Amino acid sequence: MSAEKKKELQVAALENGTAIDHIPPSQLFRVAALLGLEKMNNTITIGNNFHSNKMGCKGMIKIADKFFEEDEINRIAMIAPNVVLNIIRDYEVVEKKTVTLPDELIGLVKCNNPKCITNNEPMLSRFHVIDKEKGTLKCHYCERKINKEDIIIK
Ligand SMILES: [Zn+2]
């Protein structure tokens, strides 16, 4: 079997749904948690440490009959900015989506400054993405900078 064919099989084998590819292995279970997979009744396949020419190693999640909304995808972009979403219909990849961090994240991340107004008032947090490459955020209200590793998802 050709390498190309094998690769295809690894991704497909899903009648309808989404295959999330190129997940950094260390982030796989955070991605699963962020997407709320434990609450879904869909058929879900989670695989980790697949060989990847691009990344060395990668994780993959396949979710049957699930097509994500933009804001759900934005959540993944925060911790796994290079993932690829393969949209599968009738066993064919009909669309490939890459995720990108939006310029602003509203109500998704908790500010890690305990004195920040967003931690003391019933309001949504708001962050500017100041470095998309590194995933650095800055709180709109208290200007606290948060690095990717320290991001706390609400
Ligand atoms: Zn803040």
Backbone and ligand atoms as CSV (ligand in chain L), in Angstrom:
chain,resi,resn,atom,element,x,y,z
A,1,MET,N,N,0.852,-1.200,0.000
A,1,MET,CA,C,0.000,0.000,0.000
A,1,MET,C,C,0.884,1.245,0.000
A,2,SER,N,N,0.518,2.203,-0.811
A,2,SER,CA,C,1.332,3.417,-0.894
A,2,SER,C,C,1.231,4.229,0.392
A,3,ALA,N,N,2.247,4.996,0.670
A,3,ALA,CA,C,2.271,5.832,1.874
A,3,ALA,C,C,1.121,6.831,1.848
A,4,GLU,N,N,0.856,7.309,0.642
A,4,GLU,CA,C,-0.225,8.294,0.483
A,4,GLU,C,C,-1.575,7.680,0.850
A,5,LYS,N,N,-1.776,6.448,0.378
A,5,LYS,CA,C,-3.029,5.729,0.637
A,5,LYS,C,C,-3.181,5.444,2.138
A,6,LYS,N,N,-2.087,5.020,2.751
A,6,LYS,CA,C,-2.098,4.724,4.181
A,6,LYS,C,C,-2.475,5.961,4.985
A,7,LYS,N,N,-1.894,7.072,4.574
A,7,LYS,CA,C,-2.144,8.334,5.256
A,7,LYS,C,C,-3.623,8.701,5.152
A,8,GLU,N,N,-4.147,8.498,3.968
A,8,GLU,CA,C,-5.554,8.781,3.708
A,8,GLU,C,C,-6.459,7.949,4.619
A,9,LEU,N,N,-6.129,6.681,4.738
A,9,LEU,CA,C,-6.936,5.782,5.549
A,9,LEU,C,C,-6.923,6.191,7.016
A,10,GLN,N,N,-5.743,6.629,7.453
A,10,GLN,CA,C,-5.598,7.050,8.834
A,10,GLN,C,C,-6.540,8.216,9.145
A,11,VAL,N,N,-6.653,9.116,8.185
A,11,VAL,CA,C,-7.480,10.308,8.398
A,11,VAL,C,C,-8.951,10.005,8.165
A,12,ALA,N,N,-9.237,9.315,7.090
A,12,ALA,CA,C,-10.639,9.073,6.734
A,12,ALA,C,C,-11.266,8.027,7.650
A,13,ALA,N,N,-11.829,6.978,7.126
A,13,ALA,CA,C,-12.484,5.952,7.931
A,13,ALA,C,C,-13.516,6.575,8.853
A,14,LEU,N,N,-14.139,7.602,8.348
A,14,LEU,CA,C,-15.182,8.294,9.082
A,14,LEU,C,C,-16.210,8.647,8.012
A,15,GLU,N,N,-17.436,8.266,8.209
A,15,GLU,CA,C,-18.429,8.531,7.178
A,15,GLU,C,C,-18.733,10.026,7.081
A,16,ASN,N,N,-19.099,10.595,8.221
A,16,ASN,CA,C,-19.343,12.034,8.292
A,16,ASN,C,C,-18.793,12.527,9.619
A,17,GLY,N,N,-18.170,13.673,9.574
A,17,GLY,CA,C,-17.675,14.219,10.831
A,17,GLY,C,C,-16.416,15.027,10.648
A,18,THR,N,N,-15.660,15.151,11.716
A,18,THR,CA,C,-14.463,15.985,11.706
A,18,THR,C,C,-13.278,15.188,12.231
A,19,ALA,N,N,-12.184,15.238,11.498
A,19,ALA,CA,C,-10.932,14.651,11.979
A,19,ALA,C,C,-9.993,15.807,12.263
A,20,ILE,N,N,-9.591,15.915,13.502
A,20,ILE,CA,C,-8.689,16.997,13.892
A,20,ILE,C,C,-7.277,16.424,13.891
A,21,ASP,N,N,-6.465,16.971,13.017
A,21,ASP,CA,C,-5.141,16.400,12.771
A,21,ASP,C,C,-4.055,17.382,13.214
A,22,HIS,N,N,-2.833,16.849,13.345
A,22,HIS,CA,C,-1.666,17.660,13.714
A,22,HIS,C,C,-1.802,18.299,15.086
A,23,ILE,N,N,-2.311,17.545,16.013
A,23,ILE,CA,C,-2.379,18.038,17.388
A,23,ILE,C,C,-1.053,17.685,18.077
A,24,PRO,N,N,-0.399,18.646,18.699
A,24,PRO,CA,C,0.826,18.294,19.426
A,24,PRO,C,C,0.486,17.257,20.508
A,25,PRO,N,N,1.232,16.128,20.562
A,25,PRO,CA,C,0.885,15.059,21.507
A,25,PRO,C,C,0.682,15.550,22.950
A,26,SER,N,N,1.466,16.529,23.355
A,26,SER,CA,C,1.351,17.008,24.734
A,26,SER,C,C,0.046,17.769,24.972
A,27,GLN,N,N,-0.595,18.197,23.893
A,27,GLN,CA,C,-1.827,18.984,24.042
A,27,GLN,C,C,-3.085,18.173,23.739
A,28,LEU,N,N,-2.902,16.917,23.354
A,28,LEU,CA,C,-4.048,16.129,22.882
A,28,LEU,C,C,-5.215,16.105,23.869
A,29,PHE,N,N,-4.901,15.816,25.119
A,29,PHE,CA,C,-5.995,15.672,26.069
A,29,PHE,C,C,-6.558,17.019,26.516
A,30,ARG,N,N,-5.739,18.057,26.432
A,30,ARG,CA,C,-6.275,19.404,26.691
A,30,ARG,C,C,-7.238,19.794,25.572
A,31,VAL,N,N,-6.870,19.448,24.348
A,31,VAL,CA,C,-7.752,19.742,23.215
A,31,VAL,C,C,-9.091,19.000,23.402
A,32,ALA,N,N,-8.992,17.733,23.803
A,32,ALA,CA,C,-10.205,16.932,24.016
A,32,ALA,C,C,-11.085,17.565,25.093
A,33,ALA,N,N,-10.456,18.051,26.148
A,33,ALA,CA,C,-11.209,18.678,27.237
A,33,ALA,C,C,-11.845,19.989,26.768
A,34,LEU,N,N,-11.058,20.773,26.031
A,34,LEU,CA,C,-11.540,22.058,25.525
A,34,LEU,C,C,-12.747,21.916,24.619
A,35,LEU,N,N,-12.759,20.859,23.872
A,35,LEU,CA,C,-13.865,20.640,22.944
A,35,LEU,C,C,-15.067,20.006,23.639
A,36,GLY,N,N,-14.888,19.663,24.906
A,36,GLY,CA,C,-15.988,19.068,25.662
A,36,GLY,C,C,-16.332,17.668,25.198
A,37,LEU,N,N,-15.321,16.931,24.740
A,37,LEU,CA,C,-15.586,15.601,24.176
A,37,LEU,C,C,-16.204,14.637,25.188
A,38,GLU,N,N,-15.851,14.805,26.464
A,38,GLU,CA,C,-16.375,13.864,27.463
A,38,GLU,C,C,-17.887,13.986,27.625
A,39,LYS,N,N,-18.438,15.108,27.134
A,39,LYS,CA,C,-19.890,15.288,27.271
A,39,LYS,C,C,-20.646,14.884,26.004
A,40,MET,N,N,-19.895,14.517,24.968
A,40,MET,CA,C,-20.549,14.195,23.697
A,40,MET,C,C,-20.939,12.733,23.618
A,41,ASN,N,N,-22.019,12.477,22.912
A,41,ASN,CA,C,-22.440,11.092,22.692
A,41,ASN,C,C,-22.003,10.570,21.330
A,42,ASN,N,N,-21.305,11.414,20.574
A,42,ASN,CA,C,-20.828,11.007,19.247
A,42,ASN,C,C,-19.781,9.905,19.386
A,43,THR,N,N,-19.584,9.174,18.318
A,43,THR,CA,C,-18.494,8.195,18.286
A,43,THR,C,C,-17.187,8.961,18.133
A,44,ILE,N,N,-16.264,8.753,19.062
A,44,ILE,CA,C,-15.016,9.521,19.068
A,44,ILE,C,C,-13.815,8.577,19.100
A,45,THR,N,N,-12.859,8.841,18.230
A,45,THR,CA,C,-11.611,8.079,18.242
A,45,THR,C,C,-10.490,9.049,18.587
A,46,ILE,N,N,-9.718,8.701,19.586
A,46,ILE,CA,C,-8.588,9.548,19.950
A,46,ILE,C,C,-7.317,8.726,19.772
A,47,GLY,N,N,-6.385,9.281,19.005
A,47,GLY,CA,C,-5.132,8.566,18.798
A,47,GLY,C,C,-3.976,9.502,19.088
A,48,ASN,N,N,-2.907,8.943,19.620
A,48,ASN,CA,C,-1.768,9.813,19.906
A,48,ASN,C,C,-0.475,9.182,19.438
A,49,ASN,N,N,0.526,10.059,19.255
A,49,ASN,CA,C,1.874,9.650,18.861
A,49,ASN,C,C,1.925,8.936,17.516
A,50,PHE,N,N,1.092,9.402,16.578
A,50,PHE,CA,C,1.224,8.942,15.200
A,50,PHE,C,C,2.477,9.582,14.617
A,51,HIS,N,N,3.079,8.900,13.691
A,51,HIS,CA,C,4.243,9.482,13.037
A,51,HIS,C,C,3.805,10.625,12.126
A,52,SER,N,N,4.533,11.714,12.164
A,52,SER,CA,C,4.248,12.839,11.286
A,52,SER,C,C,5.544,13.359,10.689
A,53,ASN,N,N,5.549,13.491,9.374
A,53,ASN,CA,C,6.756,14.022,8.722
A,53,ASN,C,C,6.995,15.465,9.146
A,54,LYS,N,N,5.900,16.169,9.351
A,54,LYS,CA,C,5.969,17.585,9.646
A,54,LYS,C,C,6.386,17.849,11.092
A,55,MET,N,N,5.796,17.063,12.021
A,55,MET,CA,C,5.996,17.387,13.435
A,55,MET,C,C,6.747,16.312,14.209
A,56,GLY,N,N,7.097,15.185,13.551
A,56,GLY,CA,C,7.708,14.085,14.290
A,56,GLY,C,C,6.636,13.179,14.850
A,57,CYS,N,N,5.811,13.748,15.694
A,57,CYS,CA,C,4.757,12.997,16.355
A,57,CYS,C,C,3.518,13.862,16.444
A,58,LYS,N,N,2.369,13.235,16.370
A,58,LYS,CA,C,1.154,14.042,16.449
A,58,LYS,C,C,0.001,13.237,17.026
A,59,GLY,N,N,-0.990,13.956,17.450
A,59,GLY,CA,C,-2.214,13.326,17.921
A,59,GLY,C,C,-3.333,13.620,16.952
A,60,MET,N,N,-4.384,12.826,17.012
A,60,MET,CA,C,-5.504,13.007,16.107
A,60,MET,C,C,-6.804,12.644,16.833
A,61,ILE,N,N,-7.827,13.388,16.536
A,61,ILE,CA,C,-9.139,13.094,17.123
A,61,ILE,C,C,-10.154,13.032,15.998
A,62,LYS,N,N,-10.943,11.971,15.966
A,62,LYS,CA,C,-12.003,11.868,14.969
A,62,LYS,C,C,-13.340,11.838,15.679
A,63,ILE,N,N,-14.229,12.688,15.231
A,63,ILE,CA,C,-15.541,12.773,15.865
A,63,ILE,C,C,-16.608,12.587,14.794
A,64,ALA,N,N,-17.387,11.544,14.941
A,64,ALA,CA,C,-18.417,11.259,13.950
A,64,ALA,C,C,-19.586,12.222,14.086
A,65,ASP,N,N,-20.099,12.656,12.954
A,65,ASP,CA,C,-21.299,13.494,12.887
A,65,ASP,C,C,-21.193,14.793,13.655
A,66,LYS,N,N,-19.976,15.325,13.716
A,66,LYS,CA,C,-19.796,16.593,14.421
A,66,LYS,C,C,-19.081,17.581,13.512
A,67,PHE,N,N,-19.664,18.759,13.382
A,67,PHE,CA,C,-19.043,19.826,12.603
A,67,PHE,C,C,-18.983,21.044,13.511
A,68,PHE,N,N,-17.789,21.539,13.708
A,68,PHE,CA,C,-17.601,22.557,14.738
A,68,PHE,C,C,-17.956,23.971,14.289
A,69,GLU,N,N,-18.387,24.748,15.258
A,69,GLU,CA,C,-18.641,26.173,15.032
A,69,GLU,C,C,-17.333,26.934,15.215
A,70,GLU,N,N,-17.301,28.137,14.651
A,70,GLU,CA,C,-16.092,28.966,14.738
A,70,GLU,C,C,-15.568,29.133,16.172
A,71,ASP,N,N,-16.471,29.433,17.097
A,71,ASP,CA,C,-15.989,29.713,18.454
A,71,ASP,C,C,-15.468,28.465,19.148
A,72,GLU,N,N,-15.968,27.308,18.748
A,72,GLU,CA,C,-15.444,26.062,19.308
A,72,GLU,C,C,-14.020,25.827,18.790
A,73,ILE,N,N,-13.808,26.182,17.518
A,73,ILE,CA,C,-12.500,26.010,16.898
A,73,ILE,C,C,-11.477,26.975,17.500
A,74,ASN,N,N,-11.927,28.188,17.767
A,74,ASN,CA,C,-11.029,29.170,18.386
A,74,ASN,C,C,-10.439,28.665,19.692
A,75,ARG,N,N,-11.208,27.884,20.406
A,75,ARG,CA,C,-10.705,27.334,21.661
A,75,ARG,C,C,-9.475,26.457,21.421
A,76,ILE,N,N,-9.499,25.682,20.357
A,76,ILE,CA,C,-8.355,24.803,20.076
A,76,ILE,C,C,-7.143,25.629,19.685
A,77,ALA,N,N,-7.388,26.703,18.931
A,77,ALA,CA,C,-6.284,27.506,18.412
A,77,ALA,C,C,-5.393,28.039,19.526
A,78,MET,N,N,-5.967,28.225,20.694
A,78,MET,CA,C,-5.186,28.757,21.803
A,78,MET,C,C,-4.068,27.837,22.243
A,79,ILE,N,N,-4.313,26.524,22.211
A,79,ILE,CA,C,-3.285,25.608,22.705
A,79,ILE,C,C,-2.660,24.756,21.610
A,80,ALA,N,N,-3.314,24.685,20.474
A,80,ALA,CA,C,-2.789,23.884,19.363
A,80,ALA,C,C,-2.986,24.664,18.066
A,81,PRO,N,N,-2.178,25.696,17.867
A,81,PRO,CA,C,-2.422,26.627,16.759
A,81,PRO,C,C,-2.239,26.048,15.362
A,82,ASN,N,N,-1.601,24.900,15.225
A,82,ASN,CA,C,-1.350,24.384,13.874
A,82,ASN,C,C,-2.218,23.196,13.485
A,83,VAL,N,N,-3.278,22.972,14.224
A,83,VAL,CA,C,-4.104,21.818,13.896
A,83,VAL,C,C,-4.843,22.036,12.572
A,84,VAL,N,N,-5.175,20.927,11.952
A,84,VAL,CA,C,-5.941,20.962,10.709
A,84,VAL,C,C,-7.240,20.203,10.951
A,85,LEU,N,N,-8.339,20.807,10.589
A,85,LEU,CA,C,-9.629,20.125,10.703
A,85,LEU,C,C,-10.013,19.602,9.335
A,86,ASN,N,N,-10.190,18.309,9.254
A,86,ASN,CA,C,-10.654,17.691,8.012
A,86,ASN,C,C,-12.145,17.467,8.140
A,87,ILE,N,N,-12.894,18.122,7.292
A,87,ILE,CA,C,-14.337,17.952,7.313
A,87,ILE,C,C,-14.668,16.800,6.364
A,88,ILE,N,N,-15.292,15.783,6.905
A,88,ILE,CA,C,-15.521,14.569,6.127
A,88,ILE,C,C,-17.015,14.341,5.887
A,89,ARG,N,N,-17.328,14.162,4.623
A,89,ARG,CA,C,-18.703,13.812,4.265
A,89,ARG,C,C,-18.652,12.632,3.298
A,90,ASP,N,N,-19.408,11.600,3.628
A,90,ASP,CA,C,-19.456,10.400,2.808
A,90,ASP,C,C,-18.046,9.842,2.539
A,91,TYR,N,N,-17.274,9.724,3.579
A,91,TYR,CA,C,-15.906,9.164,3.561
A,91,TYR,C,C,-14.888,9.995,2.783
A,92,GLU,N,N,-15.258,11.175,2.355
A,92,GLU,CA,C,-14.308,12.013,1.610
A,92,GLU,C,C,-14.006,13.268,2.422
A,93,VAL,N,N,-12.733,13.680,2.366
A,93,VAL,CA,C,-12.386,14.960,2.979
A,93,VAL,C,C,-12.866,16.051,2.028
A,94,VAL,N,N,-13.896,16.771,2.422
A,94,VAL,CA,C,-14.466,17.786,1.535
A,94,VAL,C,C,-13.891,19.171,1.817
A,95,GLU,N,N,-13.298,19.317,2.982
A,95,GLU,CA,C,-12.743,20.617,3.326
A,95,GLU,C,C,-11.661,20.443,4.374
A,96,LYS,N,N,-10.597,21.256,4.243
A,96,LYS,CA,C,-9.559,21.277,5.269
A,96,LYS,C,C,-9.529,22.682,5.837
A,97,LYS,N,N,-9.635,22.752,7.147
A,97,LYS,CA,C,-9.606,24.077,7.774
A,97,LYS,C,C,-8.414,24.146,8.694
A,98,THR,N,N,-7.696,25.242,8.624
A,98,THR,CA,C,-6.651,25.453,9.621
A,98,THR,C,C,-7.222,26.422,10.642
A,99,VAL,N,N,-6.772,26.297,11.844
A,99,VAL,CA,C,-7.281,27.214,12.858
A,99,VAL,C,C,-6.296,28.365,13.031
A,100,THR,N,N,-6.828,29.512,13.293
A,100,THR,CA,C,-5.964,30.654,13.591
A,100,THR,C,C,-6.517,31.349,14.814
A,101,LEU,N,N,-5.614,31.860,15.592
A,101,LEU,CA,C,-6.049,32.613,16.757
A,101,LEU,C,C,-6.741,33.883,16.289
A,102,PRO,N,N,-7.869,34.200,16.865
A,102,PRO,CA,C,-8.505,35.469,16.518
A,102,PRO,C,C,-7.720,36.620,17.168
A,103,ASP,N,N,-8.020,37.854,16.788
A,103,ASP,CA,C,-7.318,38.997,17.380
A,103,ASP,C,C,-7.726,39.210,18.828
A,104,GLU,N,N,-8.927,38.750,19.114
A,104,GLU,CA,C,-9.460,38.994,20.443
A,104,GLU,C,C,-10.171,37.754,20.942
A,105,LEU,N,N,-10.042,37.469,22.232
A,105,LEU,CA,C,-10.736,36.333,22.827
A,105,LEU,C,C,-11.642,36.869,23.924
A,106,ILE,N,N,-12.912,36.644,23.771
A,106,ILE,CA,C,-13.860,37.176,24.748
A,106,ILE,C,C,-14.550,36.042,25.488
A,107,GLY,N,N,-14.400,36.064,26.809
A,107,GLY,CA,C,-15.094,35.096,27.652
A,107,GLY,C,C,-14.556,33.683,27.597
A,108,LEU,N,N,-13.353,33.502,27.052
A,108,LEU,CA,C,-12.803,32.145,26.923
A,108,LEU,C,C,-11.712,31.850,27.940
A,109,VAL,N,N,-10.928,32.872,28.254
A,109,VAL,CA,C,-9.754,32.674,29.093
A,109,VAL,C,C,-9.939,33.443,30.397
A,110,LYS,N,N,-9.453,32.834,31.464
A,110,LYS,CA,C,-9.531,33.497,32.760
A,110,LYS,C,C,-8.266,34.318,32.961
A,111,CYS,N,N,-8.417,35.546,33.425
A,111,CYS,CA,C,-7.241,36.373,33.702
A,111,CYS,C,C,-6.550,35.813,34.932
A,112,ASN,N,N,-5.219,35.675,34.875
A,112,ASN,CA,C,-4.555,35.096,36.049
A,112,ASN,C,C,-4.051,36.136,37.043
A,113,ASN,N,N,-4.576,37.324,36.924
A,113,ASN,CA,C,-4.344,38.351,37.932
A,113,ASN,C,C,-5.567,38.369,38.857
A,114,PRO,N,N,-5.396,37.911,40.112
A,114,PRO,CA,C,-6.569,37.815,40.997
A,114,PRO,C,C,-7.259,39.158,41.236
A,115,LYS,N,N,-6.503,40.254,41.072
A,115,LYS,CA,C,-7.084,41.570,41.316
A,115,LYS,C,C,-7.805,42.136,40.095
A,116,CYS,N,N,-7.687,41.442,38.969
A,116,CYS,CA,C,-8.315,41.936,37.739
A,116,CYS,C,C,-9.830,42.052,37.926
A,117,ILE,N,N,-10.382,43.102,37.373
A,117,ILE,CA,C,-11.831,43.342,37.508
A,117,ILE,C,C,-12.660,42.162,37.005
A,118,THR,N,N,-12.124,41.454,35.985
A,118,THR,CA,C,-12.889,40.331,35.418
A,118,THR,C,C,-13.003,39.162,36.394
A,119,ASN,N,N,-12.128,39.138,37.421
A,119,ASN,CA,C,-12.211,38.079,38.431
A,119,ASN,C,C,-13.038,38.521,39.637
A,120,ASN,N,N,-13.476,39.750,39.621
A,120,ASN,CA,C,-14.198,40.281,40.772
A,120,ASN,C,C,-15.584,40.814,40.440
A,121,GLU,N,N,-15.860,40.937,39.181
A,121,GLU,CA,C,-17.177,41.400,38.749
A,121,GLU,C,C,-17.772,40.348,37.809
A,122,PRO,N,N,-19.088,40.255,37.787
A,122,PRO,CA,C,-19.695,39.293,36.844
A,122,PRO,C,C,-19.639,39.829,35.417
A,123,MET,N,N,-18.507,39.636,34.791
A,123,MET,CA,C,-18.329,40.135,33.428
A,123,MET,C,C,-17.462,39.176,32.630
A,124,LEU,N,N,-17.483,39.324,31.324
A,124,LEU,CA,C,-16.675,38.464,30.463
A,124,LEU,C,C,-15.240,38.965,30.416
A,125,SER,N,N,-14.314,38.032,30.385
A,125,SER,CA,C,-12.915,38.432,30.217
A,125,SER,C,C,-12.705,38.845,28.765
A,126,ARG,N,N,-11.668,39.628,28.545
A,126,ARG,CA,C,-11.382,40.058,27.183
A,126,ARG,C,C,-9.866,40.145,27.010
A,127,PHE,N,N,-9.366,39.429,26.035
A,127,PHE,CA,C,-7.922,39.406,25.806
A,127,PHE,C,C,-7.583,39.774,24.372
A,128,HIS,N,N,-6.504,40.523,24.226
A,128,HIS,CA,C,-5.962,40.782,22.903
A,128,HIS,C,C,-4.867,39.762,22.660
A,129,VAL,N,N,-4.868,39.197,21.469
A,129,VAL,CA,C,-3.805,38.269,21.117
A,129,VAL,C,C,-2.651,39.113,20.578
A,130,ILE,N,N,-1.585,39.256,21.364
A,130,ILE,CA,C,-0.513,40.163,20.941
A,130,ILE,C,C,0.585,39.448,20.166
A,131,ASP,N,N,0.651,38.126,20.309
A,131,ASP,CA,C,1.615,37.372,19.507
A,131,ASP,C,C,0.965,36.054,19.091
A,132,LYS,N,N,0.508,36.004,17.858
A,132,LYS,CA,C,-0.215,34.813,17.383
A,132,LYS,C,C,0.695,33.603,17.278
A,133,GLU,N,N,1.949,33.870,16.932
A,133,GLU,CA,C,2.916,32.792,16.788
A,133,GLU,C,C,3.156,32.103,18.127
A,134,LYS,N,N,3.431,32.898,19.148
A,134,LYS,CA,C,3.733,32.353,20.469
A,134,LYS,C,C,2.488,32.109,21.301
A,135,GLY,N,N,1.389,32.689,20.900
A,135,GLY,CA,C,0.160,32.538,21.677
A,135,GLY,C,C,0.134,33.382,22.937
A,136,THR,N,N,0.689,34.588,22.849
A,136,THR,CA,C,0.703,35.474,24.019
A,136,THR,C,C,-0.537,36.365,24.018
A,137,LEU,N,N,-1.169,36.438,25.173
A,137,LEU,CA,C,-2.385,37.238,25.310
A,137,LEU,C,C,-2.145,38.390,26.265
A,138,LYS,N,N,-2.944,39.427,26.109
A,138,LYS,CA,C,-2.876,40.543,27.060
A,138,LYS,C,C,-4.290,40.917,27.482
A,139,CYS,N,N,-4.483,40.995,28.785
A,139,CYS,CA,C,-5.805,41.320,29.307
A,139,CYS,C,C,-6.168,42.746,28.921
A,140,HIS,N,N,-7.368,42.924,28.424
A,140,HIS,CA,C,-7.838,44.236,28.003
A,140,HIS,C,C,-7.981,45.177,29.203
A,141,TYR,N,N,-8.282,44.609,30.366
A,141,TYR,CA,C,-8.598,45.446,31.519
A,141,TYR,C,C,-7.392,45.755,32.400
A,142,CYS,N,N,-6.608,44.728,32.738
A,142,CYS,CA,C,-5.486,44.992,33.658
A,142,CYS,C,C,-4.142,44.929,32.948
A,143,GLU,N,N,-4.154,44.620,31.670
A,143,GLU,CA,C,-2.954,44.570,30.834
A,143,GLU,C,C,-1.964,43.473,31.219
A,144,ARG,N,N,-2.397,42.541,32.039
A,144,ARG,CA,C,-1.547,41.398,32.382
A,144,ARG,C,C,-1.295,40.569,31.122
A,145,LYS,N,N,-0.020,40.220,30.900
A,145,LYS,CA,C,0.321,39.363,29.760
A,145,LYS,C,C,0.309,37.915,30.212
A,146,ILE,N,N,-0.248,37.057,29.387
A,146,ILE,CA,C,-0.293,35.636,29.711
A,146,ILE,C,C,0.334,34.851,28.566
A,147,ASN,N,N,1.302,34.003,28.922
A,147,ASN,CA,C,1.912,33.133,27.921
A,147,ASN,C,C,1.058,31.886,27.734
A,148,LYS,N,N,1.231,31.293,26.582
A,148,LYS,CA,C,0.455,30.119,26.204
A,148,LYS,C,C,0.394,29.047,27.306
A,149,GLU,N,N,1.542,28.787,27.941
A,149,GLU,CA,C,1.615,27.725,28.946
A,149,GLU,C,C,0.761,28.041,30.158
A,150,ASP,N,N,0.502,29.321,30.389
A,150,ASP,CA,C,-0.202,29.715,31.613
A,150,ASP,C,C,-1.675,30.024,31.394
A,151,ILE,N,N,-2.130,29.777,30.185
A,151,ILE,CA,C,-3.520,30.099,29.866
A,151,ILE,C,C,-4.471,29.172,30.630
A,152,ILE,N,N,-5.417,29.780,31.298
A,152,ILE,CA,C,-6.454,29.006,31.993
A,152,ILE,C,C,-7.748,29.221,31.224
A,153,ILE,N,N,-8.272,28.134,30.716
A,153,ILE,CA,C,-9.517,28.215,29.967
A,153,ILE,C,C,-10.683,28.213,30.948
A,154,LYS,N,N,-11.623,29.095,30.709
A,154,LYS,CA,C,-12.788,29.176,31.597
A,154,LYS,C,C,-13.648,27.921,31.497
L,1,ZN,ZN,ZN,-6.944,41.038,33.734
